[in-house]
Amino acid sequence: MVEPEMAYADNNDVMDLAEDFLCVVVERVLEKHAEELETILERDLTALRKVKKPFPRISYNEAVEHIARLREDMADPEERALMEMPWGSDFGARHETELTKQYDRPVMIHDFPMAVKAFYFKRNPNDPRLASCVDVLAPEGVGEIIGGGQREDDLSVLLEAIAQHELDPKDFDWFNDLRRYGSVPHGGFGLGLERTVGWICGLHHVRETIPFARTMDRLSP
């Protein structure tokens, strides 16, 4: 993972940084290794060259409605069943794939239900059911490569969330102390390195980006 964390940052700042970060990564790769991508990996660079700001930003609610419309257009009952997504559930790989097909660059989905996100996310001030968070989905059916958002900086709220999730507060002593002895609004994200490499290189499976991938017939090293 690549995991930047920023002080005095809200979820909009997190999205801005994620957008800039991906644009720079893709730009540098194309500057330095476009020839290798095309000649060795036979990667079509058309999609990568479209990775420019601004990225589409849609809310979780909008994404669920979009998926519902895509589902209605599917004639195959099995396909329709796979695309079912009630509000409050998390995205599956099929949902992410179909969503990303609608865009020519990464898409940002923000403000997920708190129930499907980690306890340490800040609640959306306008709707406490939602987390101030974002997932970045890469195009070409790749799916999520970044997950992040604003962190809860209020110790009392954080302790309440730990209790609600039935977690042991002792496991988070150092984490809680960061808030107990002074904190500021902050946020960040994690970028999946192998997933990003797989997307940029146009590989079929993430294990192709791992030096010692674990497979069914090879468990060591």
Secondary structure, DSSP 8 states (H G I E B T S, - for coil): -B--EEES--HHHHHHHHHHHHHHHHHHHHHHHHHHHHHTS----TTGGG--S---EEEHHHHHHHHHHHHHT---HHHHHHT---TT----HHHHHHHHTT-SS-EEEE--BGGGS-TTB-EETTEEEEESEEEEEETTTTEEEEEEEEB---HHHHHHHHHHTT--GGGGHHHHHHHHT----EEEEEE-HHHHHHHHHT-SSGGGGSTT--BTTB---
